[in-house]
Every structure is written in C-alpha cells, then in structure tokens.
Amino acid sequence: MKAEEFVRGQGRYLADLPDQDCLHVAFVRSPHAHAKIGEIRAPKSSALITMCTGVDLLADINPFRVVAPGHLDYEWYPLAHDRALFVGEPVAAVVAKTPYIAEDLAAEVEVEYDPLEAVTNLDESMAGETVLHAQLENNILFNLSVNEGATTDTFAAAHLVVEQEFEYPRQNALPLETRGVLARFDPRDQRYTVFTSTQIPHLIRSALSQILNVNEDAIRVIKPDVGGGFGLKGQLFPEEVVLPALARKLGHPLKWIEDRRESLIAGGHAHEERLHLSAAFDADGALLATKSLIDGDSGAHSTFPFGAGLDPLTGALNIFGAYRHKTAEFTARAFASNKAPAVSYRGVGQIQSVFAVERLMDIAADRLKMDPAELRKRNLYTKSEFPVTSPGGNEFDTGAYRETLEIALDRADYQGLRREQETARREGRLYGIGLATFNEVSGVSIFGYDGASIRIDPDGQVKAFLSTGSSGQGHEKVYGRLVAEAIGISPELVQVLEGDTDFCPVGAGTYASRSMVTTGNLLESAARELRDKILMIGGLLLSPDGLIPLEHVNNELLIADGVISLVRDPTATVTFEAVAQLAHMKDFNFSLPQELVQAGLESTHYEQHKTVYSNSSAVAAVEIDPETAQLSIRRCVIIGDCGRIFDPPTVDAQLVGGAAMGLGCALFEHLRYDDNGQILTASLMDYLVPVSTDIPQFEIGHLETPSTFSANGTKGMGEGGTMAIPAVLANAVADALMEKGLLLNKIPLSEEYIFQLLRTV
Amino acid sequence: MTYTSSIGIRVNGEVVEREVEDRLTLADFLRNELRLTGTHLGCEQGSCGACTVLVDGSAIRSCLTFASQLNGAEVTTVEGLASEEDLHPLQSAFLRNDALQCGFCTPGFLLTAAEILSETNDLDEGTIREAISGNICRCTGYQGIIDAIVEVARSGSER
C-alpha cells in the first residue's frame, strides 16, 4: 500500500532514485530581469567536468514553439543564449562530481551581462516600449475575444450596470517536493531515460522528441513518486531538456534537484491577473448580460503545453458560469513581462474569476438593496434547468447549483449569523459574512485522448496501466478499488501503474481535476470487459450447456470475492485465479475453444472525455480587530457537488486540503518583484503558506448530482475547495468593513491591506 | 581545500563511523552516505520541517545541522520508527486518519510528533496545532495530522 510506504519513509521520490553513477548539474541563473548576455567564462577548476551555455546547447536541440489557438508563438530555448528575460532564467549548466561542487562552480562562472530596461507589470508590458521577444511585434503572447459587441444593447437598456476592476496576485503552487530530473542515455540502444517529477509524462515525451530531434520511442519518461504537484508540475521546464541533452553529449547519467530558492524564482508562477468585469441586471435582480476583460501577466515565456493564455482563457471561458444570463462577451489576453513564466496552479483561471465575480455579485446586491444570498438564489441555475448551454457555449450536463447554496446557508445557519452580526455591530465589532458559489470546469481533455489498460497475469495478479499520474491524490488506492470492484476480486490482487511511457497508454496526464473522470471511466470499461470474459470462461467450466454467450454472462454467472458461480446452481464454482490460469495456458482437461474465446486477459480503452462541471458553495463568517486589522475566521462552510462520489475519504481530503491551499491564496501567498524586476520573495520566510495554526475548522458537505456526460457519474473534485476560499473570505471581510468594504478588489487579504481599507476616509 | 572530520554516531540504534566533509549537512549524510532517503528536503532553509529528525530525543532540522557537529549523538529517522513487522503507533494513526496524501512532509511530521509525545500525553488539539506549526504540509490542511496525534496521545501508547 502506497500510504504505508510513505509513513515508513519508503516513498521513492526523484531525489531518492539510485544515483551512484550520476554526475550532478547546477544551473547558472540570471541575476538580472532583462539583460543581454555577453561572454560566459567557466571557472578554471579541475573539478569542472563541463559547462554548457545556451549557445553551446543550440547545436544539440531544435527550437520549440508553443502552438495553440490564440497564442502568438515564437522560438523557445531552454537556456537563454542571447538575452536573459527574468531573474532566475538559466543561462548555463555546470557538471561536477557532487551537487556541492557543482553549486560551488556555478557560483564561480563569470557571465557578462548588459542590463536592459525591465518590463515588470501589465501597464509597462501593454505600453510596449520594450518588446521582450524579437520575433513578436509587441508583448501580447495570447489574445482571444468571443462575442465581441454582443452585449452592447443589453447593457444600454439595463436597469443596473455594475462594473469593477480586480487584481489577483502572482502566486506559486509550492509543492513540498521541488522539481528534479535524472537523465540517462544508453548508447547501445540510443535511448534516453528521463526521470522527472511531473504530472504529464507523455506530453513531456512528445515535447522532448521534437526538441531532441528523435522519435518518441527513443525516449522513456518515468515519473517516480511525486511529492505534490498542484498544477506546477504540469508543464515542460528547461531542466527537463538540458539534462537529457547533456547526458547524451557527455555519455554520463546526470542528476539535478531544484532547491527552494530556484523553485520560488524560476519554478513557475501563476494566477497574476487584472480583471475588468461588468454585469447588467434588471430591476428584480436578474442577471442579463456580462462583459469580461481578463489580462494575465504571464511572465517571460509561454510554457508548454498550456501556453501563456492558460489562466486568463480558463477564467474567461467559465466566467459567471453558475449564473443564468442570455449574453456574454469576453476578451482574454496574456502579456509578457520580465518575470518567471506563468504555469498552472490549482484553481487555474477560475480562482481569480470566481473571486472577481463573487465580489461583483455582492456589489450588485448592495446596489439593488438585496440580500447577497437572495441575489444569488435568483440567478443560479436550479436542478430542473439542466442540461444548460451557457452564453459562452459551454454545455453543463447536470447540476444543483441553487440547492448547493441552500444547503450551505442552512448548514451555516445564515439567518443566525446575520443576527449575530447585528449584535456585533451594535457592540462596535467588525463582523462579516461572505458567500461564494460557482461551477468549476473539470476533466478537460484539450490534449486529445486518455488511456487505461488492464492486464491479468496467469496467476491472477492484475495490473492496471494509466495515462494519468498521481502526485499524492491516492490514485493507487482509488483505482485499485475501482478495478477490484468492477471485476469482483480482492483489491490486494490489483497493482496500479502510472507514469512510465514505456508501459502506460498514451494520454494527457493529471491536471484539471480530470483523473477520475477520464481514466476512471476508461478503467471501469476495461475492467467490465475483462469481467465478462472471465465469466464467459467460468461458464465454459461450470455450465452443463458449455458456452454462455457474452450478452448473457452477467445474467447467468456471478463473480464475488474472486469466486465465479452459476446463478442457477451456486454450488458450482471456480476461482478467479483458476480462470486466469486457463485463459493463458491449457491443461489436460481444458483448452479454450479459440474460435469462440480468444486467449489472454487484456483490455485497453482510449477516449477523449467531454468536459464536466462540478459546483460548490461556501459561507464564511469573520471578525476583524478594528485596531490591528487581524482577521479571525469564525465559520467556514463548504458544500461541494462533484457528481457521484466513489471514494468519500478521498473526496473529503481533496476538499479540505484544497480549502487549506485556498486559504494560503486568500491570505498570504504573494510573489513580489521590485521595479527593477528583482524578486523579493525567494524563501519560505518571505513567501508564506498556511501552517497548522492558520487553518480554521472547515465544515464540509456534499451533494451528489451525477454527471450524465461521464459513465461513472463523477465530476472533478480537486479544485473547488481552493477556488472557494479567496472569494468567500473577500466577501466576508468586505461585509465586515461595511461601506469601506465595497472598495475591496484585491487579493491577498493581508492585514496590511485590511488595515489600509480600514483607514480609508 | 576540503576539511573533514571523523564522526561516530548512532543512527536508528546502529553505530556508524565515517570521515565526513565538514560542510556536509546531516540530511545529506543520512540520505547520501547511509541511503536513508526517508528524510526529505523541502526547502534547505529551515522553514518547512520536512527534514526533521530526532537528535538525542530532540526534533531538529537536519538541513541546518552539519553531520560533523554530531559526534557521539543518537539520531532517529523515520526508518527507525517502525520495526519490519509493526508500524509505530503514530504511523498507524496517520494511516487511519488520512493524515497524508503525497507523503513528502510525513516523515518530518512523524518525528516532530514523536518528540511532542515523548514529553507528555497530556495534549489537547490546540497544543498539538501549535506544536506542529513549524512543519508545512501542502496537501492535507493539517486536520488529519492533528487528529492522528490526538488519537495516539489519548491512547497513551507512546509511553
């Protein structure tokens, strides 16, 4: 059992892999936000095995382009060879016998830099006086508008228009295990083996095949145990290219483990956006139309596979998704800056848009003189309205959005909280109640298909191979149980294998709360197919009539706890293991009629899954100390609806753990740069994440409205908790601050920011 | 010039004698010299607690401690908590209470908790919450970890 390995300290993460024959790599990183690179001089030390600069590497790799709709592509190189575009961008790699020596030598490399003007925020990037990529005309890396002008008339005729600008900060997903790569090249079979701490092994293989100019078959990508991903490990990073390229050149296996400083300055940032939202309402508070402009600061590069548009586009496509309205238009853009490239982080795009939309709903409620709960209930889709096509064209299969909010309000005793607030206000205390309700996009399959394969050995050991990859979500346990239940055997017989491109089916990997929805369904299909075949072979052994046709096996035969029996004569039994044996090898008494039943027990299923939408509602009550601006969370209720729940403890753990991460996003997490593009948050003393004393008691619950788009009824459930918290706490804080709270339009809700709002005249 | 020291320490009950570079951290000594890779490095800045081990019964950050400082010390790592057969009560409680997901922070939490429980079993949830606040977990939201430690404290099985 995986969890038992972990508590024993027997997990095998990247840094734990056998490395006795490895040399070690350290990267020389730019100390400048934007600088022309001149001569690079290697230290004169016998300990230096080699140094590789960006120019050196040009001979060994193809330039790479991130191509996707709306993206403006340009050539990307893993080591900067001409200009460095952010503090921390790798400009050279040094190789030595130990990591200690490699780091010493990296510090001694002399690089001539000619510093250039740095672009450090959206306004500078939009002004375009300095253009970062010579192949582009301006700093726009992504630009997409949908339904332009479609809402103009509705806005003009509306009873009320609310409009507000919001800011969401730059954040880092901060998996506790940093990234790392171990690369080998075997000259005998001309193959690379690349161990990397990733969520997307097959996509890494595809990218490497293009960059290293070899067939996909020449690369084996292996994901060991991964100590958290949260989206950050869902893209290709420069080090994943440099190590295999150098390993081949040197003829020596190489290892690199990122340190926390590297991770915070160059390991992928996320979330930074400015959102300008408008919403039109009628006099009764019905939402009529919405208009959204989302501009992301995507840092220096567009990253593979999602590109610079990931956050703004995901937000825009799903904005106001839970609320009924007729027309919507949006523009999503991403701008380049001299900061670390943007990657994904749990709650992609939506953590920002949910925060902004939910603030806007509260501002609208204030203007309409309606209770915020009433305004939401009026506009949320109810269960009977589904299926729904949103004004942006999204198809929502099922949902119970209003019902979820009502359960959250009941659980929190909303009216009781309002009475408590009245009392508090009479006593001069700052007590606020916040709501947040939204739907979340999940199971997204923009990179094609996913695969699941099951192979049963002659002794009855079952192996399930998947294109997804766990980074702590418990796939081994959940998929193991799923296969065991679908076949009718003990989970102990099932081994779940992910993250090895030599054995696992091709597929997109784990992100966007997609694993249970995509490969979960495929695995169940494969398991059912094998169960039918097992029953058919069992029937040949047990039934006096011989072969039972496939379409009747489930009526005439049973399999439970690994024992197959006849429905009409339960005393006639054969074990699963015996059938597995006979499916592979004949014995003296039995051989398969091969014209009717093919030998072997294997099944593989591929599919591109439709996007499914889960939804959540949250209610929070907070109190703010008027003197110190200290925030205390009194209540925090979150009700999620992720369709059918297959493994309740796993779903609970994702909801609560996700909420804790959302708390960090809401209150502390903020990567800051100065005006020169120097990063100010390069350690865990400066970039703060929640510790045990920061976490309130999250009160959680579920509603189960099964999806009709997914055969197992599940919807994604990894991100609702995270998305809920910035929005619900922002609304609670704003409510506590009363009229001053209407100005609240930024995250994080630091004491500094709350203090500033309190002091507003 | 490389400076080295001879050290003799007891790790999980076994005496280990080595010549080590003076700048070698205890974490790297355990991981690379002894192949005890259950001690994890999450920040190498003393902030995250993943590398916590017990030195003479006290929980310390092995990323900020040099191996050469520890001549004569007794070190316990996560590999020293369980026997081949039986898990330590804290390990079993972590499994029962869903106190882990990716498992990377887990060894650090287990040893931090072992130190707390070695001092007293008279622990309420608030005290435990405070006592583990030097360790970071990004997956669980901490509740399962706290519940697990409360469970062991209540059963008194640590002492």
Boltz contact constraints between the chains, C-beta under 6 A:
constraints:
  - contact:
      token1: [A, 3]
      token2: [B, 95]
      max_distance: 6.0
  - contact:
      token1: [A, 6]
      token2: [B, 100]
      max_distance: 6.0
  - contact:
      token1: [A, 6]
      token2: [B, 103]
      max_distance: 6.0
  - contact:
      token1: [A, 6]
      token2: [B, 106]
      max_distance: 6.0
  - contact:
      token1: [A, 7]
      token2: [B, 91]
      max_distance: 6.0
  - contact:
      token1: [A, 7]
      token2: [B, 94]
      max_distance: 6.0
  - contact:
      token1: [A, 7]
      token2: [B, 106]
      max_distance: 6.0
  - contact:
      token1: [A, 8]
      token2: [B, 82]
      max_distance: 6.0
  - contact:
      token1: [A, 9]
      token2: [B, 38]
      max_distance: 6.0
  - contact:
      token1: [A, 9]
      token2: [B, 78]
      max_distance: 6.0
  - contact:
      token1: [A, 9]
      token2: [B, 79]
      max_distance: 6.0
  - contact:
      token1: [A, 9]
      token2: [B, 107]
      max_distance: 6.0
  - contact:
      token1: [A, 11]
      token2: [B, 103]
      max_distance: 6.0
  - contact:
      token1: [A, 16]
      token2: [B, 37]
      max_distance: 6.0
  - contact:
      token1: [A, 176]
      token2: [B, 42]
      max_distance: 6.0
  - contact:
      token1: [A, 176]
      token2: [B, 50]
      max_distance: 6.0
  - contact:
      token1: [A, 176]
      token2: [B, 104]
      max_distance: 6.0
  - contact:
      token1: [A, 176]
      token2: [B, 105]
      max_distance: 6.0
  - contact:
      token1: [A, 176]
      token2: [B, 138]
      max_distance: 6.0
  - contact:
      token1: [A, 177]
      token2: [B, 104]
      max_distance: 6.0
  - contact:
      token1: [A, 227]
      token2: [B, 102]
      max_distance: 6.0
  - contact:
      token1: [A, 227]
      token2: [B, 104]
      max_distance: 6.0
  - contact:
      token1: [A, 228]
      token2: [B, 102]
      max_distance: 6.0
  - contact:
      token1: [A, 228]
      token2: [B, 138]
      max_distance: 6.0
  - contact:
      token1: [A, 259]
      token2: [B, 44]
      max_distance: 6.0
  - contact:
      token1: [A, 260]
      token2: [B, 43]
      max_distance: 6.0
  - contact:
      token1: [A, 260]
      token2: [B, 45]
      max_distance: 6.0
  - contact:
      token1: [A, 471]
      token2: [B, 102]
      max_distance: 6.0
  - contact:
      token1: [A, 472]
      token2: [B, 101]
      max_distance: 6.0
  - contact:
      token1: [A, 472]
      token2: [B, 102]
      max_distance: 6.0
  - contact:
      token1: [A, 472]
      token2: [B, 139]
      max_distance: 6.0
  - contact:
      token1: [A, 649]
      token2: [B, 98]
      max_distance: 6.0
  - contact:
      token1: [A, 653]
      token2: [B, 98]
      max_distance: 6.0
  - contact:
      token1: [A, 656]
      token2: [B, 141]
      max_distance: 6.0
  - contact:
      token1: [A, 657]
      token2: [B, 139]
      max_distance: 6.0
  - contact:
      token1: [A, 657]
      token2: [B, 140]
      max_distance: 6.0
  - contact:
      token1: [A, 657]
      token2: [B, 141]
      max_distance: 6.0
  - contact:
      token1: [A, 660]
      token2: [B, 141]
      max_distance: 6.0
  - contact:
      token1: [A, 683]
      token2: [B, 45]
      max_distance: 6.0
  - contact:
      token1: [A, 684]
      token2: [B, 43]
      max_distance: 6.0
  - contact:
      token1: [A, 684]
      token2: [B, 45]
      max_distance: 6.0
  - contact:
      token1: [A, 684]
      token2: [B, 47]
      max_distance: 6.0
  - contact:
      token1: [A, 691]
      token2: [B, 133]
      max_distance: 6.0
  - contact:
      token1: [A, 692]
      token2: [B, 129]
      max_distance: 6.0
  - contact:
      token1: [A, 692]
      token2: [B, 132]
      max_distance: 6.0
  - contact:
      token1: [A, 692]
      token2: [B, 133]
      max_distance: 6.0
  - contact:
      token1: [A, 692]
      token2: [B, 142]
      max_distance: 6.0
  - contact:
      token1: [A, 693]
      token2: [B, 129]
      max_distance: 6.0
  - contact:
      token1: [A, 693]
      token2: [B, 133]
      max_distance: 6.0
  - contact:
      token1: [A, 695]
      token2: [B, 141]
      max_distance: 6.0
  - contact:
      token1: [A, 695]
      token2: [B, 142]
      max_distance: 6.0
